[in-house]
Amino acid sequence: MARGSRRRRAVAVLLTVTLVLLAACQRGEAGPKPPRPPADAADADQRYGAAPVPDPKVTYQPDVVFVGGGGGSVRGLSEDALTWRIDPQASGADKLARGKVLFLTGRVVGRVLDVRRDGDDLAVVLGPVDITDVIRDGTFASDGPVSLEKPVRYDAGTPFWAEYDAADGGAGGGAAVPAALTPPSSSGVRPVGSGVGVSPAVLSGVRRIAGFDVTSICCVNAVGARFSYDGGGIRIVGLATLLMKSPTAQFYLEIRGATIRRAELRVSGMAGLRIEIKGATDRGQNINKRIPIPLDFSVPVGKILGVPFSVTANQVIGIQTAFSSKEGNIKAAGEWSLEGSVGFGYADGVFGVTKPWNLTVHNSITDSISGPSVGVNGIIIYYQAAFRAGLGMFGFTAGLYAIVTASAGLTVGSALGAPLALCRSTQLGLSVDYGVGYTIPGGLARVINKFLDLFNAGPIAASAGIGQVDNVFNKLDVQPDKKICKG
């Protein structure tokens, strides 16, 4: 009798538990959701980066917050390309606060400038962060040269900061700062990196950025951009490329006590520089713009001691015109051989730089300058190619960097002086900016800081960490060699 009673009580308990579970399932309160299929996990990692994994050989800073789920916890990126939307139920998400450092994936990492609940999402505004603000101790090295020939494309769309007026660094000429005090609603969420797997020769397609149509190129034969502009009586078509042959990157980074002890970065395969430009006006108007192209070409290196490093290339182009007459025009094209590598070594507080060598003229840009009118006309083309190894995205990468900047200032004299001499000149400059940390253009930082004021967030600095800038080449070429042209 007692045994039968126990059996009936056990059956009753089992029925009760079953009914409770059924009711919970009907209310959507059942236990954890089934694991996502591996294909979805791989897609999330490709879109948003891989999650870090703990390793006893790495010590992180105490204010780093690890949010679980990797790319699967990301719901998108808002139009400002600074506001990540993540699952508020992800482990660690409840610990996020201003001033903390979020480390979700190799791309979703940065200083938390603002965090708030927005509908079903947690909207987190991230700013750049120094690598030593993430990692306190660790030694990281690539396993030999990393080929850059088949990168993954990550496109931020057209965020408000994708152009600024180079004259004052402000948010002029289309770089309007959003007026809303809250991050964009979930309707503005956009997946990042959805255009992966296309030809590595020209990855971006044509992009409209601040009135410019831009096609970014990377990385088999060159890193560069084609661009055109037609507005306000000004028409411009141009090309700026850093020519490459089998490009690779290799790096080493040792951090001890949040201090860089040793660092090396070498980008090999430099082959040359090519610049082409045509500009004209029918109203005597001029522009002076800088365009940080919001697109990364990234090669995942893999997890080094659990840290998901990537090597990334991104670019900035700039145009400044100086038409002195209503019907101004100018055009030119040139190419230079530029062999060797770019990069640096750092140890015991001292930098050693690796510069491209044997810069020789292949096609003289000065010889090609044409377009005389009744006034003197000029144009400056500015091009910057940045190579970074580390964490983060869209120029805010924390880690090692080597940035090549080329500028060519071109002028052609007035046709009224042609009987004496048609003066032409080129001022060509080439520099390398390198170090460990992060660096972004000062004008871009000012534009972003105007946006951050709306959140009452503190300003971001244009750079952090250690670094130097070296001039590789600077030369003025004037033709013909006559006193009237040399002023």
N, C-alpha and C positions, 0 to 999 in steps of 0.2 A: 504493500500500500504506500509506504514511504517512498519506494523507488518510483512508482507510478506518479506520485505527487511531484517528485523532483523533475520527472520527464515532462509533465504538463507545465510546470513553471518554466522550464528551459524553452519549451515550444512557445510559450507566451512571450518570454523575453525576446526570442528570435523574431516573432511576428511584430512585436512593438518596434524593434530596431529597424526591421524592413520597412514598416509603415513610415517611420521617421525619415529614413533615407529617401523613400519615394516622394514624400512631401517636400523634402529639401530639393530634390531634383526638379520638381515642378516649379519651385520658386527660384530656380537658378542658383541655389546655394550649395550645390554638391561640392565635394572636395576639389583638389587642384585640377585644372584643365589638363586633358591629355597632352603629352609632349607634342610640339610642333614637328611635322615631317622634316627630315634632314634637308630636303631641297629648299624649304622655306628658311631654315636656319642659314644655309649657305648663301641664299639670296640676301638675307638681312645683313650678313657680314660683308657681302660685297657692296651693298648700298651704303652702309653706315660704319663699317670697320669692325674688326674683331675685338672681343672683350679681353681685358687683361686677366692673367692667371697668377695667383700668389706663387712666389718663389723665395726660399729662405736666403738667397744671395742678394735680394733686393730689399732695401728699406725705403718706405715711402714717408712723406711728410705727414705729420699728425692731422692736418686739416684736409687731407684728401679723402673724399667720400666716394666709395665704390658703389655704383648702382648696378644691380644684377640684371641678367637677361641679355646682355650684349646688344647687338643690333635689333633683336626681337623686342626690346623695350622702347625702341624709337618709333614714334608715330609720324614724324616728318619734321621739316624745317620751314619756318615761316618766311615770308617774302623778304624780310630784312636780312636774312641769312645769318642772323646772330642768335635767333630764338629757337632753341630746340624744344620739341614737344615729345614728352616721354610718358610712359605708363606710370601714374602715381602709385600704383600698387606694387611696382618693382621693388625688390629688396634694396634698402638703403635710400630710396627716394625721399622718405620722410626726414632724413637727416640733412637734406640740402638746405642751405641758408646763404645769404649774402656773405661774400668773403671766403667761403669754402671753395675747394677745387673739386669739380666733378670729373671723375674718370669712369666713363661708361664704355667707350670703345677707343680704338686708336685714333679715330677722327673726332669723336664727341668727348673732348677734354678741354677744360679751361676754367678760368676763375668765374665763379657765379656772381654776376652783377645784379641780377634780379631773379626771383623765383616766385611764382604764384599759380594758384589753381585757375584754370580757364576751361570751363565745361568739364569734359571727361579727361582732359589732358593736364599735365603739369608743364607749364611754360617756363623754360629756364633760359635766361639771357646769359651767354658766355662771352667773356673777354679773353684776350691772350694771356698766357701764363709762361713764366720761365721754366725750363726743364728742371731746375733745382728747386722749384716750388712744388714739383710733383715727386721727384725722386731725391732722397737724401744720400743713399749709398747704392752703388751698383756699377758694374762694368759691362759695356755692351759693344759688340763688334759684328759687322756684317760677315757672313761666311764667304769671303772672297768678293770679287766685283759683282755688282748687281746690274743686270742689263736693263736699260731704260727704253728698249725698243718696243715693248708691248705694254704700255701703261693702261690703267683703268681711268676713264673720264668721270669726273665729278663736277656737275654743272649747278651753280647756285641760282640760275635764272638771271634776273636783273635787279639786284638789290639797290637801295637808294644810294649806297656809297660807291657805286661802280663808275663814278665820274666826279671830278672836282676841278675847280678853277685853279690852275697852277699859279696864277698871278698872286693870289692871296691865301690859297689853301682852304678856302671856304666852300660852302655847299652851294655854289652858284651853278648856273647853266644846266639845270636839270637834276642836280643832286639835292632835291628837296627832301628835308627831313620830315618823316611822318608826324602828323599832329596828334595822333591818338596817344593817350597816356597809358594804355594797356597794350600788350602784345597783340598782333593780328589774331583774329578769330580763327577757329579751326578750318574755316573755309579757305584760308590762305595757306594751308599746309601743303607742302610739296615734297614728294619723295626725292632723295638726292642720289645721283649716280645711276639713274634708270637708263641712261643711254650707253651702257657699257657694251663691250664686245664688238665695236665697229672697227673699221680700218685704222691701224695705228699711224698711218701716214698723215691724214688730216682728220682729226677726231671730232672737232667741235661743230662743223657745219657753220653756216652763216648766222651770227648773233647780232641783234640790234642792241647796242649799248650807247646810251646818251647821244643818239643821233648818228652814231657810227655803225656801219655794218662791218663786223669783225669775224674773221675766220682764223682760229688758232691752229697751229701746226705742232705736232710732236709725235714721235721723237726719232724716227729711223734716220732721216737725213738732216733734220733741222728742228730747232725749237724757235718758233716765231709766230708772226701774225700778219695777215693781209687785212687791210682796212680801207674803207671809203666813207666819205662824208659829203652830203649835199644839203645845204641849208643856209639861210640868211645871206644868200649871194656868194657863198664860198663853196667850192668843190675841191675835194681832195681824194686822191687814190694813192695808196702806198703799200709797201712791204718792208718788214724788218725781220731778219732771221739770223740766228746764230747757227751756222752750219755745223753739222755733226757727222762723225763716222763711227758707227758701232758704239754709241755712248754707253758708259757704265759709271757707277758710283760705288765708292767703298768708304766705310767710316769706322771709327773707333771712339768710344766715349767712356771715360772713367770719372765717376763722381764719388767723392768722399766727404762726409760731413757737410753736404749741400754746397760743396765747392768743386769746381771743375779742376781736376788734377792733370788730366791729359785728354786731348781731343785731336782727331784727324778726320778730314774729309777731302776726298779727291774725286772730281768728276772728269773722266777721261773721254777723249774723242773729239776735242775741239778741232774744227776744220776751217772755219772762216766766218766772215760777217758780210751780209749782203743788205743793201739799203736801196730802195726805189721810191721815188716820191714825185707826184705831180700835184700842183695846186694852182688855183685860179680864183679870181673874184671879179664881179662886174659891178660892185658897189663900194669898193674900197674898204670892206669890212675885214676884221681880223679875229682870230680865236686863240686861246691859250688853254688847252685842256690836258688833263692826265686821266687815263682810264685804267684802273686796276682790273684786269680781266677776271671776272669771278668764276674761274674754271680751273680745276686742278687736273693735272696728268700725274697719276700716282701709281707707284709700283710697290705693293705690299712686300716687305722683307720677310715677314713672319714674326713669330714671338721669340724675342731674345730674353731669356730669363723671365718669360711670362709677359713681357712688354711688347705690344704689337707695333713695331716700327714700320714706317713706310718712307720711301724716297719720292719726293714730290717736286714737280716743276710747275711754276706759274709765272705770269707775265704782267708787265705794265707797259702801256704805250702812251706817248704824249706828242702833241702837235702844237706848235706855236707859229703863227704866220705873222709876216711883217710886210704887208702890201702897202706901198706908199702912194699908189695911184688907183684910180677907180677901175681901170682895166688891167689889173696886175696878174701876172702868171709866172710860174717857174716850174722846171722839171729837171730831174737828175737821177742817175743810177750809178752805183759803184759796188765793188766787191774787193774784199781783202782776204788774204790767206792768214789764218790764225791757228797755228798748230800747237799741240801739247795738251795740257790739263789745266784745270782751275781748282783751287782748294787751299787748304792750310793745314799746318800742324801747330799744336799748342802744348807746351809743357813747362812747368816751373815758372809760370807767369809770363812766358815769352811766346810770341807768335812768330811763325815762319810761313810765308805765303808761297803758294804755287801759282805762278802766273802763266797765261798763254804766252808763247814765245814765237819769234819769227813772224811778226805782223808785217806783211808786205802787200803792196798794192797789186791787185790782179786786174781790175778795171778802174781807172781813175774817175772818181765821182766829180772832181772839179772840171775835168775835160768835158764831161757830159752836161754840165749845167747850161740850160738855155731858157728862153722866155723873156727877152727884154721888152720893156714897155717904156712909157714916158717917165717912169719913176724907178727908183731902186726897189727891188723886191727881195724878200728873204723868207726862209722857212727853217724851223728847227724841228728835227725829228728825234724823239727820245724813246729808247727801247731798253727794257730791263727784263732779264731772264733770271729767275731765282731757283736755285736747287737747294732742297732742304731734306734733312734726314731726321725724323723724329715723330712727334705726336701733334695732332691738330689738323687744321684745314684752311684753305683759302688765304694763304699768306700769314695766318696767325699760328703757324706751326712752331712748336717748342722743340728745340734741338739744335743740330748743327746746320749751318747755312753758308752758301757761297753764292753771291749775287753779282752777275755781270751786267754793267750798265754802259750802254753806248749812246752817244749823242752826236749828231751831225748838224751843224749850223751852216746853211747854204745861202749865198747872196749872189745876185746878178745885177749889174749896173744898168743905168738908164740908157735907152737907145739913143738919146740925145747926145750922149758922149761917145757913141760908137765910132765916129770918124777918128777920134783920138785913141780910144781903147775901150773894148767891151770887157769891163772888169768882172771877174768871177772869183769867188773864194769859198773855201770849206774849212770849218773848224771842227776837227774830229777829236772826240774824247772817248776814252775807254777806261773804266775803273772796275775794281773788284772789292766788294763789301763782304766780309766773312767773320764768322765767330760762332758762339754757342749761346743760345737764348732765343730771342725773336727780334725782328725788326720790320716795321711797316712804314710807308711814307708818312712824313709829318702832316702833310695836308689831309691824307686819308684819316689819320688819327683824329684831327680836329673835326672832320665831318661826322665821324662816328660818335665823338664825345657830345656833339650837339644833340644827337639822338638819345644818348644815355642820360642827358640832363632831364629828359622827360620821365625817367624812372627814378630820378633823384639818386642815381648811381654815381659813384666816384669816377673820374676820368681814367682812361687807359693811357699808358705811356707809349710813345712811338717805338721804344726799344727797351730791352732788358737783357741782362747778361753781360758777356764780354765780347768785344769785337773791334775790328779796325777796318779802315778803308784805304786802299792803295790805288794810286793812279798808274795805269799800265801804259797809256799812250795819250799824248795831247799834242796836236800839231795843227798849225794854221798853214794852209796852202792857198797862195794868191796867184792868179794868172790874169794877164801876162805879167811878167816880171818888170813892171814899169812903175815909176814914182807915182803917177796919177792913181794907180790902183792900190798903192800901199799907204795912201793918206799922208 
